[in-house]
Each structure stands twice: as structure tokens, then as C-alpha cells.
């Protein structure tokens, strides 16, 4: 519909703020606005009241502004105020406005001087204001007073940072002139979030309270702490004037008289004072809105597109429609079955990259945890040989045997096979726990219907528990089958002849230099010796090495595995890590002057996995020393008995290896067949029938309060964004506006060259000597940087120009003074 003019942009942003405030959402949009920051008693409230021309803000000692006040000024023939939380009520008496601000503040924060980031929206209509939107923020403080919380300084700072860190927020930094500008809290904060000074506008208050003989001229001329948008000075009413109810219009007249009559400020009087500040803020905010509007429109459109799909489902949503409930039940049960199967079998879509889940964790149980439990039960060589010795002697009885007895071999083998029951049952328990966790994870998508989720989880978990008993019975049956017949004719069994020819069989290690495991571990060392630190560990069949990082370029140490064993270490009082230690059985130092090194893992699962890897490398846990001492005669064997023990030891080692191999192969197959595959079939074919029989469908598909609230919020958000897009959709942003201010490094020269007291006191020859190129090209520089006809609120606040334009142009646009 064409360009309405820039004057429509600020009311447009006000409408957007109202649109999102009504739904209690900001929609993650940074709407252009001006935030007023400053220390307590800097004069922020007086500046805002001067804009409105009315006393309407709470006053007092300490923190008076305890919630952000979004003040929207609208130029209008009638004068009244409106609060967003009091829709339809017009406040004509501004004393009532003050009382409502105080009451609304206390309603959220209480009366104990606490603060809250929830804003109060106030719109003031008046013929005396220009369109403007400001946010009055709590004044910065250093010390908690009275019953304020001790961290009040940090609370206020965090609240301010929520506003001033936004790129779309202009910062109005209010500083009193009777304090050192270098100590200004407002300028310090703005410098932190806006180091280039692109968004900061300086306001100097209390110029009339400066000590006699001092002035803020250097500040006003932007020399002391330059800002790209410059400084504007104002003179507010004193506390005595406020108490005496001095009229604001009279105060504004007194302010103008002050600047016109003061020798330090009269040359810049047209660029000082509240009216000029109001006009400047109006123009700067308008330009700022114009610059940010295209990005705002793009963000709104992308958010609208992201909401379209979800909102499409909600548009014709009827919570009590039985057809919808039946359809939703079928879809959700079907989706649950698909998700469960994907978690177990794996899938290429929506892969979890944060942690292992479902089938991957069960796979680790099958091929890491279960073999680790099997290896643990056969590691004690000395105990095994003693048992063989006792078995041989007991078989012979009073006779002295000439041959190695078969019965001793069978007795020892069966005892070793029985030991397999415990790790097998433990493996089933671990798998069941992972299955239940997977079910719980897959039912998260049913969160919209809490009763359905609860029933689904209960039914599937009950079924898994039923299958647990059958699976354990089957596994125990497998072990009983192994016990029922010792097959000494197995093709992999070494037989008596080979066993007698073998020497003492050392534990077989993996292929030399074969890498068994890599990963991060924390090496725990005392602070005196370097402190705990994470390293990249590489475990091979021969050694344990650790490196600075995964690239393995900088090796820190290599530890041979000979004579090493593992022991558990209790974790410290404040530690969350799981720790185990490596030590040398011959009491030698393991690393530097340490008898043992402690390695820490983030979880019990990681620690068990690392222990299993060490077992594969031949590093076993230490034996518990609490057993009774072995009788001496147990180890005093004659040469013939030693040969028989050695023979049976080799036979047992060979046969238990065969049984372990068989069990390692059959356990995953049995669990998969009897438990996991059956659970998948149950979910696909029988779960729906169980759900129908468990209760009323209406109660099953009863929507949660959170889901209903989320749907309502989504619809409100969708309509608010559509309304916002319709508001800004027909605004043309092609209006030519004031260019951005020049970089701050130009201030030093421009302030010197164009300030009146330098120009009047500096001979032309001296200027030509110091700045020959600039003075020689003065007309070109002047026309490029400071076009004479532009009334620019962003331009530098300096004195009269060196080369004044013709009188006719001065009178027309008052361009003789640079803005």
C-alpha cells in the first residue's frame, strides 16, 4: 500500500510487543527498543517524566524500580495512560498510574525490595510526546540495604544483561555530571556489551549541580570518552522542586534557560535539553527499527513455517472425538512398536550420537561384559591346582595310583562348569534392565497421554519379566546338559597323550603388539607429582601406554604388563568417578616412585569394560587374602603326583575352554530367541489387545494438562506471529534515513577542528601547518562527513563549523551548527 512514512514504525513495534505480551511469549524475537540504564539516583526517572510531562513514576530511597517498565509513548490528542495488565481501563490521573505501578510491582516481587525480570507494560498517550518506546530498568547498586537479598547487585546485573546484550536494543546510558565519568556504571556496562559504541547514547544529568568553576564541556563535545552517537545533556528538577510539585513545563523552560545562559554550553544549547533528547531518541529508534525490520520479518516467517505442520493438526482438533481417539491409539501403538524395533535392531535414521542405547548396549553385554564375567571365575591358578591334587588323592584313597584317574578330571571339570551359572544369570539380568530402559525410552513419545504411557509400560515390562523366568530356566538347562556328559572325544579336546607332553601352560596372551583397547582414562596422581589428568590410553597384549591426546604423537609413558594385577579402589567422599588400580606383584614401582597407579572412569560400566580388556591382556584381579592359610602338605607333592596334577590341569584348561566357547555362543542366541524377539512379536501382535482389555479407551486416551496447555500456547503463538506479519507486511522500509555515525577514532580530530574555542583561538597558519591536507581539502571533507542541510541526531555534538554555509541555508535549516 506504499510507504506510510517512518512515523508509523514505532507504533508498529508497540503493536508487536503487545501481540507477544498477551500470550506471555517473546517468541525469541529481539524487538527494537531503548533500554535506560544507570546507577541509583542517576536521574533516569526524571528524564522519563520530563518526556511525558507528568509525575507518574514511583520515587524514594533505595531500589524504587524493581521490575522493568516498558514505557510506550504515543503522540495523541487526548492525554491518558493504559496498562497491558488492566485492559480497557484508561488512567487520566497520573498519581493513579504511580500507585498502579507500585501495586503491580509488589504483586510479583512482594514488598521486601526484591526484584523481578517480568516487565510492566505502560502506554502513555499525550499531545506533548513523540512516538517512543523505552524500557526503564532498575538502577545498578553495590550494597544490599535493609532486607534486600545479599546478591542484589548480581541479580540486577543479570536482569540488565537480558536486555542490553540484544543487538536490537539501543542503550541510553544515564550518568550524573557531578560524578567522575570514568566511574560511570552505565558506561561501563554499555562498553562491555557494545565495545564499538554502535548502540550507546550518552545522557549527562545534573549539570547544574557541578562544582563552581567546573563543567562537562569536554564530555558534551565527545572528547573525554567518545561515543559514536554522542552525548546529550539534560537538567532535571531537584528533589526540592519535586517535593514542591514544580510544574514540568516550567522545569523544561528553566532547563533551556540554563543552557542558553551557561558560557560553557550556550554554543551547543540547541543540541542540549530534554526536547532535543526526545527528538533524537525518536529519530534514532525509528532508524534502528527500519534497519532491523527486514531481519525481523525473515525471522517471523521462518518461525511461522516451523509451526505450520504442528498447528495444522491442532486447527480442527476435538479432544473428545472418539474417532480421533481410536486413530491416535492405533498410530501410537504402531509407532511404539517401530521405535522399539529400531532401538534393538538399529536404524539409519535419527541415530543417537550422544550415548549408546538399546541394542548397542545389549551388544556390549553379550560381547564385553559376559566374557569378562566368564574369565573372572577361572583366574586363580593356585587354587585350581590344589583342588586337582585333593581330587587325585581322594580318588586313589589308601592306594598309590599308577595312572592319572578320569574321575578326578570329571570332578574338577564339573565344578568349573557349575561356576558358569552365576555369570549367565547375571547376563540375563543386565539384558532385562536394558530392555526395560528401552521400553521406557520408547514410551516417552506417548507422554501426551499419561494413562496410555503408563499402561503400555506396565504391560510390556510384565511380559519381559515373564520371559525372564523361561530364559533363565533354558540357560540353566544348557549348563545341566553340559554337566550330563563330558565329551572327551571332542575334536578340540587335547586328550591325555597331548596333555602329558605339555609343560606348564602359561596363560595364553594375545598376539604381540595387538591393540586390545583404546580410550580416555583419568590418571590419579597427587598434586605434588603433577595432579590428576586425563590421558589417551592404549592397551596392547604386551603393554599399557598413555598419550597426551588421541593423535598418539606425544607418548607420556609405556608400562609393560608383566607381573601386573588389578585391585579395586574406593572412590573418595566428593568423587563421582569409579576407580581401579594397577600394581606389580613383586612390589616394584609401577610408575615413577609409585607402587600402584589409579585409573578413574566416569561410570561403572566403563570400569567393568576396561577390566575385561585387561583380562584379555592377561592382567587379572588380585586374590582376596582373607582366606585361611593353606596347609603345608597341600603343596608338598611327589614328582608322580605333580605330573598327574599337571596333566589334569591341561585337560581341564582345554575342556573348560570348549565349554566356555559354547556358552559364549549360545547365551546371546538363547536370550535373543526367548526374550528379545518374543518381546518384539508381542508388541506388534498382542499389545493392542491387552490395552483394549486393560480399561476404558476414553480414560486411556485422556490428554495430559501439559499437552493441552502446549497446544493452546502453540495456537496463540501461531496467531500472534501471523498478526505480527500482517502488521509489518505492508510497511515499506525503503525510506532514506540518517547514515550511521562515523567511527569513534574520528572524534579526536573532528572535535579539535570544529570545536569553537579551538577555532577561535588557533591561527589559520597553525592549522595549515598541523593539518595541511585536511585544511587544503576542507570543502571536500566537510561535504562528505557533515552535509550542511541534514538535521542529524546521530552526528557529532561539536561546535560551529570552520566553514559556515551561506546565510540563507543557515536560516532555513539551522545547519550552521553540527548535530
C-alpha angles and dihedrals in degrees: 000000000000132000115324092190132258092278089078095060100078094049086048092058089046089057091049091051090051092047092056096036091059090061092042091241135113089198086223089283122143101215115198110261144143118248117203111215133174144120123287113287092013090130100257094137093049091052091052093046090050088055091055096036091226138094103241108132124094115254135193144101124311121008108352098161102061099158129041110265114210101205115194113190115199124187106233139151094239122058119225142116134236133194121211090223091053100052116191096015118114118203112210096165108069092202085067089052089057092048092049092051090052093046094047091047092052091046091065104025102029122226098287097095092260120148135225133194092218104111130226113224114215125175119193121195115198141145089227097062136076120224105277139148119206135169114218107208130193115275117256114254136184106200131046111238128202113332095347115131112264092240094054091123092058093043092054092044092051090050093050091048090056088066108029096048091065112102091220094058121096113210120224101198108199116199128171113236093222091069129067109274090217089064095050111136091201095052091044091054093045091048089054096053098028106034093167091052092232095137103032126103116187121220119188115200134184095037088152091060097060118119115271111270094027130095141172096236095126089051093049091048088053096242104118103051105000120216122189090228093042132216133292122198125217135181114214131193117278121241088257090055091049093049089047090051093239110190114255093222089057088048091053090051089050089049092054091047090051093056095043093050101039111098093216097049108028093091088060099033093120089061096047133075139055098287091054091046091051092049092046093050091048092053095042094048090047091052090045091053091048090054095048098040098087092052090045091053092049092050092049091050093050091049091049090053092049090053097045097085096049094041091051088066092049100046095081095023116146111182096200098047106122092204091057091048093052092048092047092049093052093046094048096048090048091048091048090055092049092048093048092051092047091051091053102037097032128237140214096230125076094004114188107236096178102069145347116275141174114342095014091059092046088050089056090052091052098046106026113020098039095048088047091056090048094051092049094063097059104041101100105092097174094052092048094052091049090053091050090051092052091047093052093048093047092050092053094043111179092349126088106236121223095192135047106260121236092210092063090053092049093047092052094043093050091049090053092047092052088056088065092072095076098053090043093054090044090054090054091050091052092049092049091052090052091048092052090048089051091051090050091049093050093048090059087087089062091061091114088070108041096184092052090048093049094048094045092051092047095049096047093043091050090051092050090051090051091053089049092070093049093047093050091049090052093049092048087050090055090054092046088052089054089050093049096067128021103206105208089170093068112134092235095049113107097215130213097289095056092041092057092051095052123094122223104313112231118205108278113244124203122262109301114266091011108148109233101177143354129193150113120292132168114240107213112213130155118266090247090062099044105291131247115317139168118249137177106250125203117193117196132171090266108032151009115233132179130202138192093249145348093281088073093215099124111050114199099187144339119214120194113226097224113126092358124141137177130239133178120248124203111241118242126260095260097029122109095186128097114236137200130172137222119212139169117250091214092061093249125145112269101195125011104315095336122116090204138010123220120220120196129205130191095234142021089244092058091048093051090047092052091047089053089053091050089051089054087054091051098256107131134189116264118260118253105256095204094092120109117267114270116246113257094236090061090076100034099093129164117239094258093052090047090055091049092049090049092050094050090043089058092045093049091048091052097046097043087051088057092048093046090051091051094047092046088055098043100043097069090043093051094047092046093049101041101034118016101036091042090051090053092049091048093052093049099044111022110023094084092053091050091050092051091050094045096071150309115331092222092058091045092054096043107136120236120246090238091056092049090049091047091051092050092048091048092052092046091048091049093051092044091054091047090050091048091051091049089050094054098028097091099037114111112218096191094101112131109239139176114299121246116276118264121260115281093244088073091061098079095057097036092048090051096044099045104031110110100230092054093046094047094046101038120083115233091236090058091051090048090050095051100034106024097153095044095046091045090053096036096128092052093047092046093052093046100048104024115031104196099223097052117102093204121179089192095056124103118286096230138136131271117315123262091233110037118208121238117298092246092060092045091055092045101051107005086238092148088091116062115233 
